[in-house]
Amino acid sequence: MPDMAELLKLRSEVEDFQKEHFYRNSLAEENREGDNQAATQIQSWFRACKVRAYLSHLHKKAVIIQKIWRGFTARARFRQMVKAAYFIMKMNFYEEMAVRIQRRWRGFFVRKYIHNFYARKSYLQGLSMKNKLVRRELDELEELQKRERYCQEMVKEQTAKVYQAHRLHHLLSTKQCPGVFNSPFRPAPHEMELLLRQVKYQAPTKLASRERACLLGTPASTAPSFPGTLGSPWIKTRTPCCPRPILPPIANKRQQGLFREPGEVWEQRLRFPELSLHLQTSYTHLEEAQNELQQQESVRLHSGTPGTGRMLHHFCHSSNSFTQPAFAKSFR
């Protein structure tokens, strides 16, 4: 019995030992695998660092080699470029010198054997001077023609104005009533007013009722002629080579009724009005007389003589039987 118990105990210890051995072997195997992986990682990192260092070393050496080679090739290319530029510059210089020599030789040959350069130069100088003189004469002629045209236009315009003034002489201002061209709202009289004052009334010597020029206000060949119209030395009257034959007048019956002869109408239109005493007196005559008396009054006051202010008031506003002053006779 005791042997069986010991045997069972030994058997149980053996099983425990086996279990313990298996557990420790498995744990050691796991630890070995982990250490192996760690060692592998350390070896791979070290080898990678070693390879990278070697590659960087190779890269630096390759850069040095490339730098030296590229510098050598660039210097060789630059030497070739300098040689080519020097050759081109030398050829250009030689060409320029050859052109100068050819130019001098050709100029000498042409001047000596083809034509005289100095004679041609003097001819061209004379020609330029002659051109300047001709241009100056042409400019003077143009200026003279321009002045003549301006004078002709001025003469035509003045003739038209004088003719218009002859036609509108009935619109001249009077001392009592201002005319159409002498408006009181103007600071100065119109140009036509001044021309109307200078021109005297002249009756027409010939009537042309069928001419449009008279209706338009411009002088024509058959318009009534007035003595005193302006003339010009530049205006030349052209006489026709073959004048038209003058036809006899048509014998029409005299117009009946209220119609009158055109000549009579024209004379009535251009008749110079007979000015009355009322029209001959200026409408500012009273103011002028008052201003004159005031000036005399101021002069007498300065000289010490008795005044005439009451006399002026008496002359203007009194209704007695004394005689009125000369300037009051023209007023109603």
C-alpha positions as CSV (number, residue, x, y, z in Angstrom):
1,M,0.0,0.0,0.0
2,P,2.7,2.5,0.9
3,D,4.4,1.7,-2.5
4,M,1.3,2.5,-4.4
5,A,1.0,5.8,-2.6
6,E,4.6,6.7,-3.4
7,L,4.1,5.7,-6.9
8,L,1.0,7.8,-7.3
9,K,2.9,10.7,-5.6
10,L,5.8,10.2,-8.0
11,R,3.5,10.0,-11.0
12,S,1.7,13.2,-9.9
13,E,5.1,15.0,-9.4
14,V,6.2,13.8,-12.8
15,E,3.1,15.3,-14.4
16,D,3.6,18.5,-12.6
17,F,7.2,18.5,-13.7
18,Q,6.2,17.9,-17.3
19,K,3.7,20.7,-17.1
20,E,6.2,23.0,-15.5
21,H,8.8,22.1,-18.1
22,F,6.3,22.7,-21.0
23,Y,5.2,26.0,-19.6
24,R,8.8,27.2,-19.1
25,N,9.8,26.0,-22.6
26,S,6.8,27.8,-24.2
27,L,7.7,31.0,-22.2
28,A,11.3,30.8,-23.3
29,E,10.2,30.3,-26.9
30,E,8.1,33.4,-26.8
31,N,10.9,35.4,-25.2
32,R,13.3,34.1,-27.9
33,E,11.0,35.1,-30.7
34,G,10.6,38.7,-29.2
35,D,14.4,39.0,-28.8
36,N,14.9,37.8,-32.3
37,Q,12.5,40.4,-33.7
38,A,14.2,43.1,-31.6
39,A,17.6,42.1,-32.8
40,T,16.3,42.0,-36.4
41,Q,14.9,45.5,-36.1
42,I,18.2,46.8,-34.6
43,Q,20.2,45.2,-37.4
44,S,17.9,46.6,-40.1
45,W,18.1,50.1,-38.6
46,F,21.9,49.9,-38.4
47,R,22.2,48.6,-41.9
48,A,19.9,51.3,-43.2
49,C,21.9,54.0,-41.4
50,K,25.1,52.5,-42.8
51,V,23.6,52.4,-46.4
52,R,22.3,55.9,-46.2
53,A,25.6,57.3,-45.0
54,Y,27.3,55.5,-47.8
55,L,24.8,56.8,-50.4
56,S,25.2,60.4,-49.1
57,H,28.9,60.0,-49.4
58,L,28.6,58.8,-52.9
59,H,26.2,61.7,-53.7
60,K,28.6,64.2,-52.4
61,K,31.5,62.7,-54.4
62,A,29.2,62.6,-57.5
63,V,28.3,66.3,-57.0
64,I,32.0,67.2,-56.8
65,I,32.8,65.2,-59.9
66,Q,29.9,66.9,-61.8
67,K,30.9,70.3,-60.6
68,I,34.4,69.9,-61.8
69,W,33.3,68.5,-65.1
70,R,30.7,71.2,-65.7
71,G,33.2,73.9,-64.9
72,F,35.7,72.4,-67.3
73,T,33.2,72.2,-70.1
74,A,31.8,75.7,-69.4
75,R,35.3,77.2,-69.5
76,A,36.0,75.4,-72.7
77,R,32.8,76.7,-74.3
78,F,33.5,80.2,-73.1
79,R,36.9,80.1,-74.6
80,Q,35.3,79.0,-77.9
81,M,32.8,81.9,-77.7
82,V,35.5,84.4,-77.0
83,K,37.5,83.2,-79.9
84,A,34.4,83.4,-82.2
85,A,33.5,86.9,-81.0
86,Y,37.1,88.0,-81.4
87,F,37.1,86.6,-84.9
88,I,33.8,88.3,-85.8
89,M,35.0,91.7,-84.4
90,K,38.2,91.4,-86.4
91,M,36.3,90.6,-89.6
92,N,34.0,93.6,-89.0
93,F,37.0,95.8,-88.4
94,Y,38.6,94.6,-91.6
95,E,35.3,95.1,-93.6
96,E,35.0,98.6,-92.2
97,M,38.5,99.4,-93.2
98,A,37.9,97.9,-96.7
99,V,34.7,100.0,-97.0
100,R,36.6,103.2,-96.1
101,I,39.3,102.4,-98.6
102,Q,36.7,101.7,-101.3
103,R,34.9,104.9,-100.5
104,R,37.9,107.0,-100.7
105,W,39.0,105.4,-104.0
106,R,35.6,105.6,-105.6
107,G,35.2,109.2,-104.5
108,F,38.5,110.1,-106.0
109,F,37.9,108.2,-109.2
110,V,34.4,109.8,-109.7
111,R,35.6,113.3,-108.9
112,K,38.6,113.0,-111.2
113,Y,37.2,111.0,-114.2
114,I,33.4,111.2,-114.2
115,H,32.2,114.7,-113.2
116,N,33.4,117.8,-111.4
117,F,32.1,117.7,-107.9
118,Y,32.8,121.4,-107.1
119,A,31.0,122.6,-110.2
120,R,28.0,120.5,-109.3
121,K,28.1,121.8,-105.7
122,S,28.2,125.4,-106.9
123,Y,25.3,124.7,-109.3
124,L,23.2,123.2,-106.5
125,Q,23.9,126.1,-104.3
126,G,22.8,128.6,-107.0
127,L,19.7,126.5,-107.7
128,S,18.8,126.6,-104.0
129,M,19.2,130.3,-103.8
130,K,17.1,130.8,-107.0
131,N,14.4,128.5,-105.4
132,K,14.4,130.7,-102.3
133,L,13.9,133.9,-104.4
134,V,11.1,132.3,-106.4
135,R,9.4,131.1,-103.3
136,R,9.7,134.6,-101.8
137,E,8.2,136.2,-104.9
138,L,5.4,133.7,-104.9
139,D,4.7,134.4,-101.2
140,E,4.6,138.1,-102.0
141,L,2.3,137.6,-105.0
142,E,0.0,135.4,-102.8
143,E,-0.1,138.1,-100.1
144,L,-0.8,140.8,-102.7
145,Q,-3.6,138.7,-104.2
146,K,-5.0,138.1,-100.8
147,R,-5.0,141.8,-100.1
148,E,-6.7,142.6,-103.4
149,R,-9.4,140.0,-102.6
150,Y,-9.9,141.5,-99.2
151,C,-10.1,145.0,-100.6
152,Q,-12.6,143.8,-103.2
153,E,-14.7,142.2,-100.6
154,M,-14.6,145.3,-98.4
155,V,-15.5,147.6,-101.3
156,K,-18.4,145.3,-102.3
157,E,-19.6,145.2,-98.7
158,Q,-19.3,149.0,-98.3
159,T,-21.1,149.5,-101.6
160,A,-23.9,147.3,-100.5
161,K,-24.1,149.1,-97.2
162,V,-24.2,152.5,-99.0
163,Y,-26.9,151.2,-101.4
164,Q,-28.9,149.9,-98.5
165,A,-28.5,153.2,-96.6
166,H,-29.8,155.0,-99.7
167,R,-32.8,152.8,-99.8
168,L,-33.4,153.0,-96.0
169,H,-32.7,156.8,-95.7
170,H,-36.3,157.3,-94.6
171,L,-35.5,155.4,-91.4
172,L,-33.1,158.1,-90.2
173,S,-33.5,159.4,-86.7
174,T,-34.7,162.9,-85.9
175,K,-34.1,165.2,-83.0
176,Q,-37.5,164.4,-81.6
177,C,-38.0,160.7,-82.4
178,P,-35.2,158.1,-82.6
179,G,-35.2,155.8,-85.6
180,V,-35.2,152.1,-85.9
181,F,-31.4,151.8,-85.8
182,N,-31.1,154.3,-82.8
183,S,-32.9,152.4,-80.1
184,P,-32.7,154.1,-76.6
185,F,-31.9,150.7,-75.1
186,R,-28.6,150.6,-77.0
187,P,-25.5,152.1,-75.4
188,A,-24.4,153.5,-78.8
189,P,-26.2,154.0,-82.1
190,H,-26.1,151.2,-84.7
191,E,-23.7,151.2,-87.5
192,M,-26.5,151.7,-90.0
193,E,-27.6,154.7,-88.1
194,L,-24.2,156.3,-88.5
195,L,-24.1,155.5,-92.1
196,L,-27.6,157.0,-92.6
197,R,-26.3,160.2,-91.0
198,Q,-23.4,160.4,-93.5
199,V,-25.3,159.5,-96.6
200,K,-27.5,162.2,-98.2
201,Y,-30.8,161.4,-99.8
202,Q,-30.6,161.1,-103.6
203,A,-33.6,160.4,-105.8
204,P,-33.1,157.4,-108.1
205,T,-32.3,158.3,-111.7
206,K,-33.7,155.1,-113.2
207,L,-36.4,152.6,-112.2
208,A,-36.0,148.8,-112.7
209,S,-39.2,147.2,-111.4
210,R,-38.5,143.8,-112.9
211,E,-35.1,143.2,-111.4
212,R,-34.8,141.0,-108.4
213,A,-31.7,142.7,-107.2
214,C,-33.7,145.7,-106.1
215,L,-36.1,143.5,-104.2
216,L,-33.3,141.7,-102.5
217,G,-31.5,144.9,-101.5
218,T,-28.3,144.4,-103.7
219,P,-27.2,146.7,-106.4
220,A,-27.6,145.4,-109.9
221,S,-26.8,146.6,-113.4
222,T,-30.3,148.1,-113.9
223,A,-30.8,149.2,-110.3
224,P,-31.2,152.9,-109.6
225,S,-27.9,154.6,-109.5
226,F,-27.0,157.0,-106.8
227,P,-24.2,159.6,-107.0
228,G,-21.7,159.2,-104.2
229,T,-21.3,155.4,-104.1
230,L,-17.9,154.1,-103.4
231,G,-15.6,152.7,-106.0
232,S,-12.4,150.6,-106.0
233,P,-9.4,150.6,-108.3
234,W,-9.4,146.8,-108.2
235,I,-13.0,146.4,-109.5
236,K,-13.1,146.4,-113.2
237,T,-16.4,146.7,-115.1
238,R,-16.7,144.2,-117.8
239,T,-18.6,145.2,-120.9
240,P,-20.2,142.2,-122.8
241,C,-18.8,141.4,-126.2
242,C,-22.2,141.0,-127.8
243,P,-24.8,142.8,-125.8
244,R,-28.4,141.8,-126.0
245,P,-30.6,143.8,-128.4
246,I,-32.9,146.2,-126.6
247,L,-36.5,145.3,-127.5
248,P,-39.2,147.9,-127.8
249,P,-41.6,148.1,-124.8
250,I,-44.8,146.2,-125.0
251,A,-47.7,148.5,-125.6
252,N,-50.1,147.5,-122.9
253,K,-53.2,149.3,-121.8
254,R,-52.9,151.5,-118.8
255,Q,-54.1,149.9,-115.6
256,Q,-57.4,151.0,-114.5
257,G,-58.7,151.3,-111.0
258,L,-56.7,151.9,-107.8
259,F,-53.3,150.8,-109.3
260,R,-50.7,153.5,-109.9
261,E,-47.5,153.6,-112.0
262,P,-44.4,151.9,-110.5
263,G,-42.3,155.0,-110.9
264,E,-44.8,157.0,-108.9
265,V,-44.9,154.4,-106.1
266,W,-41.1,154.3,-106.1
267,E,-40.8,158.2,-105.9
268,Q,-43.3,158.2,-103.1
269,R,-41.4,155.5,-101.2
270,L,-38.1,157.3,-101.5
271,R,-39.4,160.8,-101.0
272,F,-37.5,162.8,-98.4
273,P,-40.0,163.8,-95.6
274,E,-40.5,167.5,-94.8
275,L,-39.5,167.9,-91.2
276,S,-41.7,170.1,-89.1
277,L,-40.6,172.2,-86.1
278,H,-41.7,169.5,-83.8
279,L,-39.5,166.9,-85.5
280,Q,-36.5,169.3,-85.9
281,T,-36.3,169.9,-82.1
282,S,-34.4,167.4,-80.1
283,Y,-36.4,165.5,-77.4
284,T,-33.6,166.2,-74.9
285,H,-33.7,170.0,-75.5
286,L,-35.4,170.8,-72.2
287,E,-32.9,168.7,-70.2
288,E,-30.0,170.3,-72.0
289,A,-31.3,173.8,-71.3
290,Q,-31.9,172.9,-67.6
291,N,-28.4,171.5,-67.3
292,E,-27.0,174.7,-69.0
293,L,-28.8,177.0,-66.5
294,Q,-27.7,174.8,-63.6
295,Q,-24.1,175.2,-64.8
296,Q,-24.5,179.0,-65.0
297,E,-26.0,179.0,-61.5
298,S,-23.0,177.1,-60.1
299,V,-20.6,179.5,-61.9
300,R,-22.5,182.5,-60.5
301,L,-22.5,181.0,-57.0
302,H,-18.8,180.6,-57.1
303,S,-18.3,184.1,-58.5
304,G,-20.8,185.8,-56.0
305,T,-23.5,186.9,-58.4
306,P,-27.2,186.3,-57.7
307,G,-28.5,182.9,-58.8
308,T,-30.9,181.9,-61.5
309,G,-32.5,178.9,-59.8
310,R,-35.7,180.8,-59.1
311,M,-35.6,182.2,-62.7
312,L,-35.4,178.7,-64.1
313,H,-38.4,177.7,-61.9
314,H,-40.2,180.8,-63.0
315,F,-39.5,180.1,-66.7
316,C,-40.7,176.5,-66.5
317,H,-43.7,176.7,-64.2
318,S,-45.1,180.2,-64.4
319,S,-48.3,181.0,-66.3
320,N,-48.1,184.8,-66.5
321,S,-48.0,186.9,-69.6
322,F,-44.2,187.1,-69.7
323,T,-42.4,185.8,-72.8
324,Q,-41.3,182.1,-72.6
325,P,-37.6,181.0,-73.1
326,A,-36.4,179.9,-76.5
327,F,-36.2,176.2,-75.6
328,A,-39.9,176.2,-74.5
329,K,-41.3,177.3,-77.8
330,S,-40.8,173.8,-79.4
331,F,-42.9,172.0,-76.8
332,R,-46.6,171.8,-76.7
